[in-house]
């Protein structure tokens, strides 16, 4: 299990490379990876060179930690994340974010690609997370609790920070972006959901479905960090349609909407 001691070992390894202290962590989901190239870097650290750090194996997730400046803010960007479906336990999935918190980041942008369940939305839309459904039923907090990471029973009905939500809305208006708002459901994957499963998720209130995000949000709120959740709707996961997007189609839509998404994230950073 990747616990507090392993987190501190990784933090000390990074600090032996740079004394840079980030204030904002950004998890770069599918299509947002190129934002890493817009950061004025202070240090670029491949995950493979960091002790205890899980390695990304998903398509489009390069696996680098970038520390530097963007829009006048000190940022820590995760160019690639790890997922439960890759074979990692949930404590390993959230290990990078816990390291970021102990490096100094107290605010996190958790971004992702997601499938749209709301029939009024379109592929290519951007979504602001208002809440989540942990459909996978898994938690990175399972097992003995370490009070150095947070309380035994953290409250999560306020998972997403209202001030950050307000800033995101204001930036979307200023940039003339159609910003969808809704509930993200965590699907463990790697298979896409069946028609019946998609219908069920829609019936219980989900507007989008994805294979990440929720464990990271749980771990960050456990630590006491502020969280903003954003997704690109890369495909419409509507159960009564004849076609379900393939992995390649999802990545293509994420790439096409990436420039708008990157401008949006930079706008929120600038507004903070």
N, C-alpha and C positions, 0 to 999 in steps of 0.2 A: 504494500500500500504506500502511495506517495503522500507522506505526511508532512508535518511542520518542519522537521529536521531536514528532509530532502528539499523542501522549498527554500530554506535558508542557505543550504549548500549551493543551490543554483543561483540565488541572489548574490551570494558572495563571489561566485565565479564571474558573474556579469560585472560586478563592481570592481573586480580585479582588472577588467578590461576598460571600463569607463566609469567615471563618477557622475554621469548624467542621471538626473532624477526626473522621470516623466510625471506629468500631472494628469494626462488623459491616455487611456488605452483604447485602441481601435482594432477590433477583430475584423479583418478584411475577408468578407465572404466572396462567393463566386461572382466574378465580374468587377469586383472592387480592388482586386490585387494591384492593378496599375497605379492606384493611389500611392502605393509605397514608393514609386519612382518620383513622385512629386514632393516627397519629404526631403528636407535638407538634412542629410544623415550625419549623425555623430558616431554611430556604431551600427554595423550590420552583422548579426550573429546567426549562422545557420543552426537550426534546431539540433542537428546531429552533433554539434560541438558543445552542446550544453548538457551538463550532468542531469540525469533523471528526466530530461525533457522528452515527451513523446514525439514521434516523427510522423509528419503528414504523408498519407499514401493516396488521398483522394485526388481525382483529376482537377487541375486548376488550383491546387493548394501547394505552393512551392516549398514552404517550410523555412521561413526566415523571420528573425526578430529584428525590427528596425527601430532604432532610437534616434530622435532628431526633432527638427522644428517644422511645423506646418501651421500657416495662418497665425504666426506669432505665439503658438502654444508648444509646450514641450510634450511630445507624443511618443508613445510606444505602440508600434503597429505590428500586428501579427499577420504576416503574409502567408496565410494558410492556417487552418485549424485542424484538429483531429476530431473524429466522430466515434460514437459508440459502435457503429457498424463495422469499423475497421478492426475491431477486436479488443479495443481498449475498455477497461473498466471506467466507470464514471468519474472516479477520483483522478484518473490519469487524463481524462478529457478536459477537466477544469484546472489541471496543474499549471498550464501557462498563465492563466488569468490570476491565479493565486500568487504566482511569482511576480507578475506585474503589479499587483497590489502592494506587495512588500518592497518593491522597488520604489514605490512612491505614488503610483497612480491611484486616484480616488474616484475617478469618473471613467466610465467605459461605454463606448459605442459598440454594440453587438450587432453586426450586420450579417446578412445571409441571402441566399436565393431561396425562394419558396414557391410552392404551387398554389394557385388561387382557387379557393373553394367558393368564394362569393360570386354568384353568376353575373353581378353587375360590374365586375372588374374585368380588366384586360391584361394579357401578357405584356410585359414592359412597364406596368404601373409600379410605383413605389409605395410601400406600406409602412406606416408608423405603428409599432406594437403598443397596444393599450393593455393587453393582458396575455396570458398564455394558458394552454391546457397541456399538462404533462401526461399525454396519452400513453407514453411508453411506460409510465408507472415506475420510473427509476429515479434515484436521487444520489448525487455525489456526497450527500451528508450521511448516508447509511453507515452504520457501525458506531464505534465509540466516538463521542464528540470531543474535540480539542478546543477548549475555550479560547485558545490563542487565535483560532480561526473564526470563532463566532459562537453564538448561543446554541444550546441543544435544540430549541424549537423556534427557529426564526419565522417571523410573519412575512408572507409573500403576497398579500393582496395589494400591496403598494410596490410591486416589483419594479415598475418603470417610473422614473422620477418626473413629477408633474412640471417642474421648471424646465427640464430638458424637452419634454413634450411640447410645452408652450413655445420654446425657441424653435423647435423643428417646424411647427405650424407657421410661425412668423416667417421663417426663411422660405418655406414652400410658397407662401403668398408672394413674397418679394421676388422669387425666381419664376413665378407663374408655373409652378409644378402642380399637377393634380396628385395630391397626396391622399392615398387611401388610409383608413384607420381601422384596426380590428384586432382580432384574437388569433394568435399563432399556436398551432398544435404541433407538438414534438412527436414525429413518427420515427421509430428507431431504425428502420431500413435494414439492409440496403435495397430490398425490393420496394417498388412503388406500391401504394395501397390498392386494395381491390375496390371494385365499385361499391360493394356493401359497406366497406370501411369508410370510404369517402362520404357516403350518405350519412353514416352515423356521426362522423366528425362535424358535418355541416349541421346536423340536427342538434348537437350539443353546444353549438355556438362558435365553431371555428370558422374563420375567414380565410386562413391560409394554412398550409401544411409544409413542414420541412424536417430535415434530419439532424438539426443542430440547435444551438441557441439556448434552449431551456436549461440544460444542466449548467451552462456557464452563468446564466442569469441567477439561478438558485445559489451557486457558490459565491457569486459577487455580492448578492444581497446578504448572504450569511456573514460575509466579511464587513458589511456596512458600506459598500461602494454604491455610488449613484450609477444608474444604468439607463441607457437609451437603446431601444430596439428598432432596427430598420431592416427592411427586406426589399429586394427586387422580386416582383412576381414574374417568374420566368416562364411559366406555363399555366394553363387553366386546367386544374384537376377536377373537371366536371364529370360525374359518373355516367351521365346519360349521353355523353358524346362518343362518337365512334373511335376517336384517336386520342391516345395519351402520348404526351411528348416523350421523346427518347432523351437519354443523357446528353447526346450531342446537341439536340435542339435546345435543351435547357441552357447549356453553356453558350450557344450562339445568341440567345436572347439576352443573357446576362452581359455578354460582351457589347451588344448593341446599345443597351441602356446604361452601360457603365459610365459614359461621360457625364450624363445627367446626374447619376447617382453620386459620382465623385464631386461634382460641383455642389451638390446639395450638402454632402458631408462637410466640405470645406466651408460652406456658408454657415453651417451650425457652429463649427469651430470658431470662425471669425466673430460670431455673435456672442460667444461666451466670455 
